[in-house]
Amino acid sequence: MDRLELPGVTWRGVSPKLVWVELVSGAVFLLVVLAIAVVTLLLGIWWVAVPLGVIAVISVINLALTGRRVRSIGYQLRDDDLLFRRGIMWQRFVAVPYGRMQLVDINRGPIARGLGLSELKFVTAAAAAGVTIPGLPENEAEELRDHLVSVAESRRAGL
């Protein structure tokens, strides 16, 4: 299946270190699910362990696709908006007009912070148009935030 591409758009990808953040958090989730499944089997509550086993299998598949999923994330600054994409099977393309941005926020979780990564979140008036770009190096996230805030203020002011 071909990926939907837009002509003339050069995508900026996120840091490959994001793969490690996703793998560690996914592995921790998988270990918790497996531990609960083992405890329920030891207690003889097999009907609880079966759905947990299904969740574990889905988690393993998710972990196997982590690298490809991270490579699918990208963004592009255009003249009037920021274009964002993500997804392998369910591809999402979102264009966020600069003048509609109300909040640009940086988040850093403990694993991402240890690897020098940040997550940039844009909030607009439309709840469905919120965009989060994970896996940006800290300095790139701060520069992008400052740029987007200044562009958004000038667009809202009508300059």
DSSP file (Angstrom, degrees, kcal/mol; ACC not computed):
  #  RESIDUE AA STRUCTURE BP1 BP2  ACC     N-H-->O    O-->H-N    N-H-->O    O-->H-N    TCO  KAPPA ALPHA  PHI   PSI    X-CA   Y-CA   Z-CA
    1    1 A M              0   0    0      0, 0.0     2,-0.2     0, 0.0     0, 0.0   0.000 360.0 360.0 360.0 129.6    0.0    0.0    0.0
    2    2 A D        -     0   0    0      1,-0.1     2,-0.3     3,-0.0     0, 0.0  -0.490 360.0-117.6 -79.6 147.6    1.4    3.4   -1.0
    3    3 A R        -     0   0    0     -2,-0.2     2,-0.5     1,-0.1    -1,-0.1  -0.653  30.0-110.8 -83.1 138.5    1.7    6.2    1.4
    4    4 A L        -     0   0    0     -2,-0.3     2,-0.3     2,-0.0    -1,-0.1  -0.583  44.6-175.3 -68.1 119.0   -0.4    9.3    0.7
    5    5 A E        -     0   0    0     -2,-0.5    -3,-0.0     0, 0.0    -1,-0.0  -0.887  21.0-135.9-119.0 150.6    2.2   11.9   -0.2
    6    6 A L    >   -     0   0    0     -2,-0.3     3,-1.4     3,-0.1     2,-0.1  -0.906  30.0-113.0-106.0 131.1    1.7   15.6   -0.9
    7    7 A P  T 3  S+     0   0    0      0, 0.0     3,-0.1     0, 0.0    -1,-0.0  -0.354  96.2  12.2 -65.7 138.2    3.5   17.1   -3.9
    8    8 A G  T 3  S+     0   0    0      1,-0.2     2,-0.6    -2,-0.1     0, 0.0   0.589  94.4 125.5  77.9  10.6    6.2   19.6   -3.1
    9    9 A V    <   -     0   0    0     -3,-1.4     2,-0.6    69,-0.0    -1,-0.2  -0.910  42.3-164.2-108.8 122.4    6.2   18.9    0.7
   10   10 A T        -     0   0    0     -2,-0.6     2,-0.3    -3,-0.1    65,-0.0  -0.921  20.0-142.1-103.1 118.4    9.5   18.0    2.4
   11   11 A W        -     0   0    0     -2,-0.6     2,-0.6    65,-0.1    65,-0.2  -0.563   4.0-144.1 -86.1 140.6    8.8   16.5    5.8
   12   12 A R  E     -A   75   0A   0     63,-2.9    63,-2.0    -2,-0.3     2,-0.1  -0.911  25.1-149.4 -97.0 125.1   10.9   17.0    8.9
   13   13 A G  E     -A   74   0A   0     -2,-0.6    61,-0.2    61,-0.2     2,-0.2  -0.347  12.1-109.4 -88.9 172.3   11.0   13.9   10.9
   14   14 A V        -     0   0    0     59,-0.7   122,-0.2    56,-0.4   121,-0.1  -0.470  50.1 -72.7 -93.6 171.6   11.3   13.4   14.6
   15   15 A S    >   -     0   0    0    120,-3.0     3,-1.8    -2,-0.2     4,-0.2  -0.373  31.8-133.0 -66.8 138.3   14.3   12.1   16.5
   16   16 A P  T >  S+     0   0    0      0, 0.0     3,-1.5     0, 0.0     4,-0.5   0.695 102.0  77.1 -63.5 -16.9   15.1    8.4   16.1
   17   17 A K  T >> S+     0   0    0      1,-0.3     4,-1.4     2,-0.2     3,-0.8   0.727  75.5  76.8 -64.0 -20.3   15.6    8.3   19.9
   18   18 A L  H <> S+     0   0    0     -3,-1.8     4,-2.6     1,-0.2    -1,-0.3   0.807  82.4  66.5 -60.7 -28.0   11.8    8.4   20.1
   19   19 A V  H <> S+     0   0    0     -3,-1.5     4,-2.7    -4,-0.2    -1,-0.2   0.919 100.7  48.7 -57.9 -43.1   11.9    4.7   19.2
   20   20 A W  H <> S+     0   0    0     -3,-0.8     4,-2.6    -4,-0.5     5,-0.2   0.893 109.3  51.7 -65.9 -39.6   13.6    4.0   22.6
   21   21 A V  H  X S+     0   0    0     -4,-1.4     4,-2.2     1,-0.2     5,-0.2   0.940 114.0  43.9 -60.5 -46.6   11.0    6.0   24.5
   22   22 A E  H  X S+     0   0    0     -4,-2.6     4,-2.4     2,-0.2    -2,-0.2   0.889 113.9  50.4 -66.8 -39.9    8.2    4.1   22.8
   23   23 A L  H  X S+     0   0    0     -4,-2.7     4,-2.6    -5,-0.2    -2,-0.2   0.916 111.9  47.1 -65.7 -43.2    9.9    0.7   23.3
   24   24 A V  H  X S+     0   0    0     -4,-2.6     4,-2.3     2,-0.2    -2,-0.2   0.942 115.4  44.1 -65.5 -46.7   10.6    1.3   27.0
   25   25 A S  H  X S+     0   0    0     -4,-2.2     4,-2.0    -5,-0.2    -1,-0.2   0.894 115.7  48.5 -67.2 -37.3    7.1    2.5   27.8
   26   26 A G  H  X S+     0   0    0     -4,-2.4     4,-2.4    -5,-0.2    -1,-0.2   0.884 111.1  50.4 -67.3 -37.9    5.6   -0.3   25.7
   27   27 A A  H  X S+     0   0    0     -4,-2.6     4,-2.6     2,-0.2    -2,-0.2   0.888 108.9  51.4 -67.4 -39.0    7.8   -2.9   27.4
   28   28 A V  H  X S+     0   0    0     -4,-2.3     4,-2.1     2,-0.2    -2,-0.2   0.931 111.2  48.0 -62.7 -44.4    6.8   -1.7   30.9
   29   29 A F  H  X S+     0   0    0     -4,-2.0     4,-2.4     1,-0.2    -2,-0.2   0.926 111.9  50.0 -60.1 -44.9    3.1   -1.9   29.9
   30   30 A L  H  X S+     0   0    0     -4,-2.4     4,-2.7     1,-0.2    -2,-0.2   0.904 109.3  51.1 -62.2 -42.3    3.7   -5.4   28.6
   31   31 A L  H  X S+     0   0    0     -4,-2.6     4,-2.4     2,-0.2    -1,-0.2   0.893 110.0  49.6 -63.3 -39.6    5.5   -6.6   31.7
   32   32 A V  H  X S+     0   0    0     -4,-2.1     4,-2.4     2,-0.2    -2,-0.2   0.930 112.1  47.9 -64.5 -44.7    2.6   -5.3   33.9
   33   33 A V  H  X S+     0   0    0     -4,-2.4     4,-2.3     1,-0.2    -2,-0.2   0.925 113.4  47.6 -62.1 -44.3    0.1   -7.1   31.8
   34   34 A L  H  X S+     0   0    0     -4,-2.7     4,-2.6     2,-0.2    -1,-0.2   0.890 110.6  51.9 -65.1 -38.9    2.1  -10.3   31.9
   35   35 A A  H  X S+     0   0    0     -4,-2.4     4,-2.3     2,-0.2    -1,-0.2   0.917 111.2  46.7 -63.6 -43.1    2.6  -10.1   35.6
   36   36 A I  H  X S+     0   0    0     -4,-2.4     4,-2.4     2,-0.2    -1,-0.2   0.895 111.9  51.9 -65.2 -38.8   -1.2   -9.6   36.2
   37   37 A A  H  X S+     0   0    0     -4,-2.3     4,-2.1     2,-0.2    -2,-0.2   0.916 110.0  48.1 -63.9 -43.2   -1.9  -12.6   33.8
   38   38 A V  H  X S+     0   0    0     -4,-2.6     4,-2.5     2,-0.2    -2,-0.2   0.920 111.6  49.9 -64.0 -43.3    0.5  -14.8   35.7
   39   39 A V  H  X S+     0   0    0     -4,-2.3     4,-1.8     1,-0.2    -2,-0.2   0.916 110.9  49.1 -62.2 -42.8   -1.0  -13.9   39.1
   40   40 A T  H  <>S+     0   0    0     -4,-2.4     5,-3.1     1,-0.2     4,-0.3   0.864 111.4  49.8 -67.0 -34.3   -4.5  -14.6   37.8
   41   41 A L  H ><5S+     0   0    0     -4,-2.1     3,-1.0     3,-0.2    -2,-0.2   0.904 109.7  51.0 -67.9 -40.7   -3.4  -18.0   36.4
   42   42 A L  H 3<5S+     0   0    0     -4,-2.5    -2,-0.2     1,-0.3    -1,-0.2   0.832 110.2  49.7 -64.9 -30.9   -1.8  -18.8   39.7
   43   43 A L  T 3<5S-     0   0    0     -4,-1.8    -1,-0.3    -5,-0.2    -2,-0.2   0.509 118.7-114.4 -83.4  -4.8   -5.0  -17.9   41.5
   44   44 A G  T < 5S+     0   0    0     -3,-1.0     2,-1.0    -4,-0.3    -3,-0.2   0.685  76.4 131.2  81.4  18.1   -7.0  -20.1   39.1
   45   45 A I    >>< +     0   0    0     -5,-3.1     3,-1.4     1,-0.2     4,-1.1  -0.574  20.6 159.1-101.2  69.1   -8.8  -17.2   37.5
   46   46 A W  H 3>  +     0   0    0     -2,-1.0     4,-1.7     1,-0.3    -1,-0.2   0.784  62.9  68.0 -66.0 -28.5   -8.1  -18.2   33.9
   47   47 A W  H 34 S+     0   0    0      1,-0.2    -1,-0.3    -3,-0.2    -2,-0.1   0.724 103.2  46.4 -67.6 -19.0  -11.0  -16.3   32.4
   48   48 A V  H <> S+     0   0    0     -3,-1.4     4,-1.3     2,-0.1    -1,-0.2   0.790 108.1  56.6 -85.5 -32.3   -9.2  -13.0   33.4
   49   49 A A  H  X S+     0   0    0     -4,-1.1     4,-2.2     1,-0.2    -2,-0.2   0.807  96.7  64.3 -70.2 -29.5   -5.8  -14.3   32.0
   50   50 A V  H  X S+     0   0    0     -4,-1.7     4,-1.9     2,-0.2    -1,-0.2   0.957 105.2  41.7 -63.3 -52.2   -7.2  -14.9   28.5
   51   51 A P  H  > S+     0   0    0      0, 0.0     4,-2.4     0, 0.0    -1,-0.2   0.875 113.8  54.7 -62.7 -33.1   -8.1  -11.3   27.7
   52   52 A L  H  X S+     0   0    0     -4,-1.3     4,-2.2     1,-0.2    -2,-0.2   0.875 105.6  52.6 -66.1 -35.2   -4.8  -10.3   29.3
   53   53 A G  H  X S+     0   0    0     -4,-2.2     4,-2.3     2,-0.2    -1,-0.2   0.894 108.3  50.3 -64.1 -40.4   -3.0  -12.7   26.9
   54   54 A V  H  X S+     0   0    0     -4,-1.9     4,-2.3     2,-0.2    -2,-0.2   0.918 110.4  49.6 -63.0 -43.2   -4.8  -11.1   23.9
   55   55 A I  H  X S+     0   0    0     -4,-2.4     4,-2.2     1,-0.2    -2,-0.2   0.887 109.6  52.4 -62.2 -38.9   -3.6   -7.6   25.2
   56   56 A A  H  X S+     0   0    0     -4,-2.2     4,-2.2     2,-0.2    -2,-0.2   0.912 108.8  49.2 -64.5 -42.3   -0.1   -9.0   25.5
   57   57 A V  H  X S+     0   0    0     -4,-2.3     4,-2.1     1,-0.2    -2,-0.2   0.920 111.8  48.6 -63.2 -43.5   -0.1  -10.3   21.9
   58   58 A I  H  X S+     0   0    0     -4,-2.3     4,-2.4     1,-0.2    -1,-0.2   0.887 110.2  52.7 -62.8 -38.6   -1.4   -6.9   20.7
   59   59 A S  H  X S+     0   0    0     -4,-2.2     4,-2.5     2,-0.2    -2,-0.2   0.891 107.5  50.8 -64.6 -39.9    1.3   -5.2   22.7
   60   60 A V  H  X S+     0   0    0     -4,-2.2     4,-2.1     2,-0.2    -2,-0.2   0.915 111.2  48.0 -64.5 -42.4    4.1   -7.3   21.2
   61   61 A I  H  X S+     0   0    0     -4,-2.1     4,-1.4     2,-0.2    -2,-0.2   0.915 111.3  51.3 -62.8 -42.3    2.8   -6.5   17.7
   62   62 A N  H  < S+     0   0    0     -4,-2.4     4,-0.3     1,-0.2     3,-0.2   0.906 109.4  50.0 -61.0 -42.7    2.7   -2.8   18.6
   63   63 A L  H >< S+     0   0    0     -4,-2.5     3,-1.0     1,-0.2     4,-0.4   0.880 107.5  54.6 -63.7 -37.5    6.3   -3.0   19.9
   64   64 A A  H 3< S+     0   0    0     -4,-2.1     3,-0.3     1,-0.2     4,-0.3   0.815 111.2  45.2 -66.0 -29.5    7.4   -4.7   16.6
   65   65 A L  T 3X S+     0   0    0     -4,-1.4     4,-2.5    -3,-0.2    -1,-0.2   0.386  83.7 101.7 -93.5   3.3    5.9   -1.8   14.6
   66   66 A T  H <> S+     0   0    0     -3,-1.0     4,-2.5    -4,-0.3     5,-0.2   0.905  79.0  49.8 -58.1 -47.7    7.4    1.0   16.8
   67   67 A G  H  > S+     0   0    0     -4,-0.4     4,-2.0    -3,-0.3    -1,-0.2   0.915 113.8  45.3 -59.5 -44.7   10.2    1.9   14.5
   68   68 A R  H  > S+     0   0    0     -4,-0.3     4,-1.0     1,-0.2    -1,-0.2   0.892 112.2  52.2 -66.2 -39.6    8.0    2.2   11.4
   69   69 A R  H  < S+     0   0    0     -4,-2.5    18,-0.4     1,-0.2     4,-0.3   0.893 109.8  48.6 -64.6 -39.7    5.4    4.1   13.3
   70   70 A V  H >< S+     0   0    0     -4,-2.5     3,-1.4     1,-0.2   -56,-0.4   0.894 108.2  54.3 -67.7 -39.4    8.0    6.7   14.6
   71   71 A R  H 3< S+     0   0    0     -4,-2.0    -1,-0.2     1,-0.3    -2,-0.2   0.734 100.1  62.7 -66.6 -20.3    9.4    7.1   11.0
   72   72 A S  T 3< S+     0   0    0     -4,-1.0     2,-0.4    -3,-0.3    -1,-0.3   0.617  83.0  96.2 -79.7 -10.7    5.9    7.9    9.8
   73   73 A I    <   +     0   0    0     -3,-1.4   -59,-0.7    -4,-0.3     2,-0.3  -0.654  50.6 142.4 -84.1 131.0    5.7   11.1   12.0
   74   74 A G  E     -AB  13  85A   0     11,-2.0    11,-2.7    -2,-0.4     2,-0.3  -0.989  28.1-160.2-159.6 164.2    6.6   14.3   10.3
   75   75 A Y  E     -AB  12  84A   0    -63,-2.0   -63,-2.9    -2,-0.3     2,-0.3  -0.971   2.1-161.1-146.0 161.0    5.8   18.0   10.1
   76   76 A Q  E     - B   0  83A   0      7,-2.4     7,-2.9    -2,-0.3     2,-0.6  -0.980  16.4-138.1-146.0 130.6    6.3   20.9    7.7
   77   77 A L  E     + B   0  82A   0     -2,-0.3     5,-0.2     5,-0.2     2,-0.2  -0.805  31.7 179.7 -87.3 119.8    6.2   24.6    8.2
   78   78 A R        -     0   0    0      3,-2.8   -69,-0.0    -2,-0.6    -2,-0.0  -0.499  43.7 -89.6-109.8-176.6    4.4   26.2    5.3
   79   79 A D  S    S+     0   0    0      1,-0.2     3,-0.1    -2,-0.2    -1,-0.0   0.903 120.6  14.6 -62.6 -43.5    3.5   29.8    4.6
   80   80 A D  S    S+     0   0    0      1,-0.1    18,-1.9    18,-0.0    19,-0.4   0.544 128.4  14.8-111.9 -10.2    0.1   29.8    6.3
   81   81 A D  E     - C   0  97A   0     16,-0.3    -3,-2.8    17,-0.1     2,-0.5  -0.957  67.0-107.5-156.2 170.3    0.0   26.7    8.4
   82   82 A L  E     -BC  77  96A   0     14,-2.3    14,-3.1    -2,-0.3     2,-0.5  -0.943  32.2-151.8-105.5 127.8    1.9   23.8   10.0
   83   83 A L  E     -BC  76  95A   0     -7,-2.9    -7,-2.4    -2,-0.5     2,-0.4  -0.879  14.9-173.6-104.2 131.2    1.2   20.5    8.3
   84   84 A F  E     -BC  75  94A   0     10,-2.9    10,-2.7    -2,-0.5     2,-0.3  -0.954   4.3-177.3-127.2 141.0    1.5   17.3   10.4
   85   85 A R  E     +BC  74  93A   0    -11,-2.7   -11,-2.0    -2,-0.4     2,-0.3  -0.974   9.9 153.5-136.2 154.1    1.4   13.7    9.5
   86   86 A R  E     + C   0  92A   0      6,-1.5     6,-2.9    -2,-0.3   -13,-0.1  -0.958  26.7  72.8-165.2 160.6    1.5   10.4   11.3
   87   87 A G        -     0   0    0    -18,-0.4     4,-0.2    -2,-0.3     5,-0.0   0.026  44.0-140.3 110.0 148.6    0.3    6.8   11.0
   88   88 A I  S    S+     0   0    0      2,-0.2     3,-0.2     3,-0.1    -2,-0.0   0.804 100.2   7.5-102.8 -66.0    1.0    3.6    9.0
   89   89 A M  S    S+     0   0    0      1,-0.3     2,-1.0   -86,-0.0    -2,-0.0   0.902 137.3  43.7 -85.9 -45.6   -2.3    2.1    8.2
   90   90 A W  S    S-     0   0    0      2,-0.0    -1,-0.3     0, 0.0     2,-0.3  -0.814  85.9-163.4-101.2  93.2   -4.5    4.9    9.5
   91   91 A Q        -     0   0    0     -2,-1.0     2,-0.5    -3,-0.2    -4,-0.2  -0.564   4.1-162.6 -82.9 139.3   -2.7    8.0    8.1
   92   92 A R  E     -C   86   0A   0     -6,-2.9    -6,-1.5    -2,-0.3     2,-0.5  -0.986   9.4-177.5-125.8 126.6   -3.5   11.4    9.5
   93   93 A F  E     -C   85   0A   0     -2,-0.5     2,-0.4    -8,-0.2    -8,-0.2  -0.993   9.1-179.9-120.2 126.0   -2.7   14.7    7.9
   94   94 A V  E     -C   84   0A   0    -10,-2.7   -10,-2.9    -2,-0.5     2,-0.6  -0.994  15.6-160.0-130.1 131.1   -3.6   17.8    9.8
   95   95 A A  E     -C   83   0A   0     -2,-0.4   -12,-0.2   -12,-0.2    -2,-0.0  -0.954   9.8-165.8-107.9 119.5   -3.0   21.4    8.7
   96   96 A V  E     -C   82   0A   0    -14,-3.1   -14,-2.3    -2,-0.6     5,-0.1  -0.907  17.1-136.0-108.1 109.0   -3.0   23.8   11.6
   97   97 A P  E >>  -C   81   0A   0      0, 0.0     3,-1.4     0, 0.0     4,-0.5  -0.388  13.0-131.1 -63.1 138.2   -3.3   27.5   10.5
   98   98 A Y  G >4 S+     0   0    0    -18,-1.9     3,-1.2     1,-0.3    58,-0.1   0.878 105.8  57.0 -58.3 -39.5   -0.9   29.7   12.4
   99   99 A G  G 34 S+     0   0    0    -19,-0.4    -1,-0.3     1,-0.2   -18,-0.1   0.665 103.2  55.2 -68.5 -15.6   -3.7   32.2   13.2
  100  100 A R  G <4 S+     0   0    0     -3,-1.4    25,-0.6    24,-0.0     2,-0.3   0.539  78.6 111.3 -94.0  -8.5   -5.8   29.5   14.9
  101  101 A M  E <<  +D  124   0B   0     -3,-1.2    23,-0.2    -4,-0.5     3,-0.1  -0.516  34.1 170.1 -70.9 126.3   -3.1   28.4   17.4
  102  102 A Q  E     +     0   0B   0     21,-3.1     2,-0.3     1,-0.3    22,-0.2   0.700  66.1  17.5-105.0 -28.4   -4.1   29.4   20.9
  103  103 A L  E     -D  123   0B   0     20,-1.5    20,-2.7     2,-0.0     2,-0.5  -0.990  52.7-167.6-149.0 134.6   -1.5   27.5   22.9
  104  104 A V  E     -D  122   0B   0     -2,-0.3     2,-0.3    18,-0.2    18,-0.2  -0.981  24.1-178.1-123.1 117.1    1.9   25.9   22.1
  105  105 A D  E     -D  121   0B   0     16,-3.1    16,-3.3    -2,-0.5     2,-0.5  -0.881  20.2-148.1-123.3 144.6    3.1   23.7   24.9
  106  106 A I  E     -D  120   0B   0     -2,-0.3     2,-0.4    14,-0.2    14,-0.2  -0.956  16.6-174.1-113.0 129.8    6.2   21.6   25.5
  107  107 A N  E     -D  119   0B   0     12,-2.8    12,-2.7    -2,-0.5     2,-0.4  -0.940   6.4-170.0-120.7 145.2    6.0   18.4   27.6
  108  108 A R        -     0   0    0     -2,-0.4    10,-0.1    10,-0.2    -2,-0.0  -0.927   7.0-159.7-137.5 111.5    8.9   16.2   28.7
  109  109 A G     >  -     0   0    0     -2,-0.4     4,-2.9     1,-0.1     5,-0.2  -0.349  36.6-101.3 -79.1 169.3    8.3   12.8   30.3
  110  110 A P  H  > S+     0   0    0      0, 0.0     4,-1.6     0, 0.0     5,-0.1   0.891 120.6  42.5 -63.6 -41.2   11.0   11.2   32.4
  111  111 A I  H  > S+     0   0    0      2,-0.2     4,-1.1     1,-0.2     6,-0.1   0.941 117.8  45.9 -70.3 -46.4   12.3    8.8   29.7
  112  112 A A  H  4>S+     0   0    0      1,-0.2     5,-3.2     2,-0.2     3,-0.5   0.895 110.8  53.6 -62.7 -40.4   12.1   11.4   26.9
  113  113 A R  H ><5S+     0   0    0     -4,-2.9     3,-1.2     1,-0.2    -1,-0.2   0.888 104.7  55.3 -62.1 -38.9   13.8   13.9   29.2
  114  114 A G  H 3<5S+     0   0    0     -4,-1.6    -1,-0.2     1,-0.3    -2,-0.2   0.786 111.7  43.9 -63.5 -27.8   16.7   11.5   29.8
  115  115 A L  T 3<5S-     0   0    0     -4,-1.1    -1,-0.3    -3,-0.5    -2,-0.2   0.354 120.2-108.9 -97.6   3.8   17.2   11.2   26.1
  116  116 A G  T < 5S+     0   0    0     -3,-1.2    22,-1.9    -4,-0.3     2,-0.3   0.800  73.1 136.7  76.3  29.3   16.9   15.0   25.5
  117  117 A L  E   < - E   0 137B   0     -5,-3.2     2,-0.3    20,-0.2    -1,-0.2  -0.764  31.8-170.3-112.3 156.2   13.5   14.8   23.8
  118  118 A S  E     - E   0 136B   0     18,-2.9    18,-2.5    -2,-0.3     2,-0.4  -0.890  18.9-131.1-135.9 166.1   10.4   16.9   24.1
  119  119 A E  E     -D  107   0B   0    -12,-2.7   -12,-2.8    -2,-0.3     2,-0.5  -0.990  17.6-153.1-121.6 127.1    6.8   16.8   22.9
  120  120 A L  E     -DE 106 133B   0     13,-2.6    13,-3.4    -2,-0.4     2,-0.4  -0.887  12.5-168.6-104.9 126.4    5.3   19.9   21.3
  121  121 A K  E     -DE 105 132B   0    -16,-3.3   -16,-3.1    -2,-0.5     2,-0.4  -0.950   6.8-161.5-120.6 132.8    1.5   20.3   21.6
  122  122 A F  E     -DE 104 131B   0      9,-3.1     9,-1.4    -2,-0.4     2,-0.5  -0.933   5.5-162.9-111.0 133.2   -0.6   22.8   19.7
  123  123 A V  E     +D  103   0B   0    -20,-2.7   -21,-3.1    -2,-0.4   -20,-1.5  -0.963  11.5 177.6-116.9 132.8   -4.1   23.7   20.9
  124  124 A T  E     -D  101   0B   0     -2,-0.5   -23,-0.1     2,-0.4     6,-0.1  -0.672  47.5 -95.6-120.9 178.6   -6.6   25.4   18.7
  125  125 A A  S    S+     0   0    0    -25,-0.6     2,-0.6    -2,-0.2   -24,-0.1   0.838 110.9  72.0 -65.3 -32.3  -10.3   26.4   19.1
  126  126 A A  S >  S-     0   0    0      1,-0.2     3,-1.2   -26,-0.1    -2,-0.4  -0.763  75.9-151.4 -86.9 121.9  -11.3   23.2   17.5
  127  127 A A  G >  S+     0   0    0     -2,-0.6     3,-1.1     1,-0.3    -1,-0.2   0.836  94.0  56.1 -62.8 -33.2  -10.7   20.3   19.9
  128  128 A A  G 3  S+     0   0    0      1,-0.2    -1,-0.3    -3,-0.1    -3,-0.0   0.674  98.2  63.3 -74.0 -16.0  -10.2   17.8   17.0
  129  129 A A  G <  S+     0   0    0     -3,-1.2    -1,-0.2     2,-0.1    -2,-0.2   0.399  70.5 125.9 -91.6   3.7   -7.5   19.9   15.5
  130  130 A G    <   -     0   0    0     -3,-1.1     2,-0.4    -4,-0.2    -7,-0.2  -0.400  43.4-162.8 -63.0 136.9   -5.1   19.6   18.4
  131  131 A V  E     -E  122   0B   0     -9,-1.4    -9,-3.1    -2,-0.1     2,-0.5  -0.970  12.7-166.8-127.7 138.3   -1.7   18.3   17.3
  132  132 A T  E     -E  121   0B   0     -2,-0.4   -11,-0.2   -11,-0.2    -2,-0.0  -0.990   4.1-163.4-124.9 123.6    1.1   16.8   19.3
  133  133 A I  E     -E  120   0B   0    -13,-3.4   -13,-2.6    -2,-0.5     3,-0.4  -0.907  17.3-165.9-104.8 107.3    4.6   16.3   17.8
  134  134 A P  E     +     0   0B   0      0, 0.0   -15,-0.2     0, 0.0  -119,-0.1  -0.446  58.3  35.7 -86.3 164.2    6.5   13.8   19.9
  135  135 A G  E     +     0   0B   0      1,-0.2  -120,-3.0   -17,-0.2  -117,-0.2   0.763  69.5 149.6  73.1  28.9   10.3   13.1   19.8
  136  136 A L  E     -E  118   0B   0    -18,-2.5   -18,-2.9    -3,-0.4    -1,-0.2  -0.777  54.2-107.7 -91.4 137.8   11.7   16.6   19.1
  137  137 A P  E  >  -E  117   0B   0      0, 0.0     4,-2.6     0, 0.0   -20,-0.2  -0.354  35.6-112.8 -57.2 146.4   15.1   17.4   20.4
  138  138 A E  H  > S+     0   0    0    -22,-1.9     4,-2.2     1,-0.2     5,-0.2   0.877 114.8  46.4 -54.6 -45.9   14.7   19.9   23.3
  139  139 A N  H  > S+     0   0    0      1,-0.2     4,-2.3     2,-0.2    -1,-0.2   0.887 113.1  49.7 -67.6 -36.9   16.4   22.9   21.5
  140  140 A E  H  > S+     0   0    0     -3,-0.2     4,-2.6     2,-0.2    -2,-0.2   0.895 110.5  50.9 -66.5 -39.2   14.4   22.2   18.3
  141  141 A A  H  X S+     0   0    0     -4,-2.6     4,-2.4     2,-0.2    -2,-0.2   0.902 111.8  46.9 -64.4 -41.3   11.1   22.1   20.3
  142  142 A E  H  X S+     0   0    0     -4,-2.2     4,-2.4    -5,-0.2    -2,-0.2   0.909 114.0  47.1 -68.7 -41.2   11.9   25.4   22.0
  143  143 A E  H  X S+     0   0    0     -4,-2.3     4,-2.4     2,-0.2    -2,-0.2   0.918 113.9  48.0 -64.5 -42.9   12.9   27.1   18.8
  144  144 A L  H  X S+     0   0    0     -4,-2.6     4,-2.8     2,-0.2     5,-0.2   0.905 111.2  51.0 -64.7 -41.7    9.8   25.8   17.0
  145  145 A R  H  X S+     0   0    0     -4,-2.4     4,-2.5    -5,-0.2     5,-0.2   0.947 111.8  46.6 -59.7 -49.2    7.6   26.9   19.9
  146  146 A D  H  X S+     0   0    0     -4,-2.4     4,-2.1     1,-0.2    -2,-0.2   0.904 114.2  48.1 -61.6 -41.6    9.0   30.4   19.9
  147  147 A H  H  X S+     0   0    0     -4,-2.4     4,-2.5     2,-0.2     5,-0.2   0.934 113.0  47.2 -63.6 -46.3    8.7   30.6   16.1
  148  148 A L  H  X S+     0   0    0     -4,-2.8     4,-2.8     1,-0.2    -2,-0.2   0.876 111.1  51.4 -65.9 -37.4    5.1   29.4   16.1
  149  149 A V  H  X S+     0   0    0     -4,-2.5     4,-2.4    -5,-0.2    -1,-0.2   0.931 112.5  45.6 -65.2 -44.3    4.0   31.7   19.0
  150  150 A S  H  X S+     0   0    0     -4,-2.1     4,-1.9    -5,-0.2    -2,-0.2   0.907 115.9  45.6 -66.6 -40.4    5.5   34.8   17.2
  151  151 A V  H  X S+     0   0    0     -4,-2.5     4,-2.3     2,-0.2    -2,-0.2   0.917 113.0  50.7 -67.5 -42.0    3.9   33.8   13.8
  152  152 A A  H  X S+     0   0    0     -4,-2.8     4,-2.4    -5,-0.2    -2,-0.2   0.903 109.9  50.1 -63.7 -40.4    0.6   33.0   15.5
  153  153 A E  H  X S+     0   0    0     -4,-2.4     4,-1.8     1,-0.2    -1,-0.2   0.913 111.9  47.3 -64.1 -41.6    0.5   36.4   17.3
  154  154 A S  H  <>S+     0   0    0     -4,-1.9     5,-2.4     1,-0.2     4,-0.5   0.871 112.7  49.2 -69.0 -35.0    1.2   38.3   14.1
  155  155 A R  H ><5S+     0   0    0     -4,-2.3     3,-0.6     1,-0.2    -2,-0.2   0.892 111.2  48.9 -71.0 -38.4   -1.4   36.3   12.1
  156  156 A R  H 3<5S+     0   0    0     -4,-2.4    -1,-0.2     1,-0.2    -2,-0.2   0.842 109.4  53.2 -68.2 -31.5   -4.1   36.9   14.8
  157  157 A A  T 3<5S-     0   0    0     -4,-1.8    -1,-0.2    -5,-0.2    -2,-0.2   0.607 114.9-119.8 -77.9 -11.0   -3.2   40.6   14.8
  158  158 A G  T < 5       0   0    0     -3,-0.6    -3,-0.2    -4,-0.5    -2,-0.1   0.728 360.0 360.0  81.6  21.9   -3.7   40.7   11.1
  159  159 A L      <       0   0    0     -5,-2.4    -4,-0.2    -6,-0.2    -5,-0.1   0.464 360.0 360.0 -83.1 360.0   -0.1   41.8   10.2
